Amino acid sequence: MGCKRRCHVTHSRAAFSCTSVSEDQYGRAIATYSVNGTDLGERFGLALEQYSKERHAAAERDADRSGRGMWAGSYVEPWLFRACIRAGGTPTNCSDDANAHP
């Protein structure tokens, strides 16, 4: 779901909403997304300091320490994956668990 300024979508069991809070250097919306009033950035995202302004940092640290959500498994941060691809890596070796967050 893209977010221009504000959107709200109601499904039979959930209400999805987003609110644009700023724009990045390319004019793309930086937005907060929620489902039934729960901020998805606190549950399923990586806090990008330049955009979140520490808004989700505490929730991210807590989830990381307790192994909840995406921190229950392994992952490669998107910016590291893209850097690996730009350096000539393949999607398979850039996603390798050896390169992933423990």
C-alpha positions as CSV (number, residue, x, y, z in Angstrom):
1,M,0.0,0.0,0.0
2,G,1.5,3.3,-1.0
3,C,0.9,6.4,1.2
4,K,0.6,9.8,-0.4
5,R,-0.7,11.8,2.6
6,R,-3.3,9.8,4.5
7,C,-5.2,6.6,3.7
8,H,-7.6,4.3,5.5
9,V,-8.8,0.9,4.3
10,T,-11.2,-1.3,6.2
11,H,-11.2,-5.0,5.6
12,S,-13.7,-7.4,7.1
13,R,-11.4,-7.9,10.2
14,A,-8.9,-5.1,10.1
15,A,-8.5,-1.4,9.6
16,F,-5.3,-0.4,7.8
17,S,-4.1,3.2,7.9
18,C,-1.1,5.2,6.9
19,T,0.0,8.8,7.5
20,S,2.7,10.5,5.7
21,V,5.1,12.2,8.1
22,S,7.7,13.5,5.7
23,E,9.5,12.9,2.5
24,D,12.9,11.4,1.7
25,Q,15.5,13.0,-0.5
26,Y,13.8,11.5,-3.6
27,G,10.3,12.8,-2.7
28,R,9.0,9.5,-1.5
29,A,6.6,9.5,1.4
30,I,8.0,8.5,4.8
31,A,4.9,7.2,6.6
32,T,3.6,5.4,9.6
33,Y,1.4,2.4,9.0
34,S,-1.0,0.8,11.5
35,V,-3.5,-2.1,11.6
36,N,-6.4,-1.7,14.1
37,G,-4.5,1.1,15.8
38,T,-1.2,-0.9,16.3
39,D,1.9,0.8,14.8
40,L,3.5,-1.7,12.5
41,G,6.8,0.0,12.8
42,E,7.0,-1.1,16.4
43,R,6.2,-4.7,15.4
44,F,7.8,-5.5,12.0
45,G,10.2,-2.9,11.0
46,L,13.8,-1.8,11.4
47,A,14.2,1.7,12.9
48,L,15.9,3.9,10.4
49,E,17.3,6.7,12.5
50,Q,17.2,9.3,9.8
51,Y,13.4,8.8,9.5
52,S,12.1,7.4,12.8
53,K,13.9,9.9,15.0
54,E,14.3,7.2,17.7
55,R,10.5,6.6,17.7
56,H,10.8,2.8,17.3
57,A,14.3,2.3,18.6
58,A,13.3,1.1,22.1
59,A,10.7,-1.3,20.7
60,E,13.3,-2.6,18.2
61,R,15.9,-3.2,21.0
62,D,13.4,-4.9,23.2
63,A,12.2,-7.2,20.3
64,D,15.8,-8.0,19.3
65,R,16.8,-8.9,22.9
66,S,13.8,-11.1,23.4
67,G,13.9,-12.7,20.0
68,R,10.4,-11.7,18.9
69,G,9.1,-10.9,15.5
70,M,11.6,-10.7,12.7
71,W,14.4,-11.1,15.4
72,A,13.3,-14.6,16.1
73,G,15.1,-15.7,12.9
74,S,17.8,-14.3,10.7
75,Y,17.7,-11.6,8.2
76,V,20.0,-9.3,6.2
77,E,19.3,-5.6,6.6
78,P,17.9,-4.2,3.3
79,W,20.7,-1.7,2.9
80,L,23.4,-4.4,3.3
81,F,21.6,-6.6,0.8
82,R,21.5,-3.8,-1.8
83,A,25.2,-3.0,-1.2
84,C,26.1,-6.6,-1.7
85,I,24.1,-6.7,-5.0
86,R,25.7,-3.5,-6.2
87,A,29.1,-5.0,-5.4
88,G,28.3,-7.9,-7.8
89,G,26.8,-10.4,-5.4
90,T,23.9,-12.7,-6.3
91,P,20.6,-12.7,-4.4
92,T,21.5,-16.1,-3.0
93,N,24.9,-15.2,-1.6
94,C,23.7,-11.7,-0.5
95,S,21.0,-13.4,1.5
96,D,23.2,-16.1,2.9
97,D,22.8,-16.7,6.6
98,A,26.5,-16.0,7.0
99,N,25.7,-12.4,6.1
100,A,22.5,-12.3,8.2
101,H,21.7,-10.7,11.5
102,P,22.0,-13.4,14.1
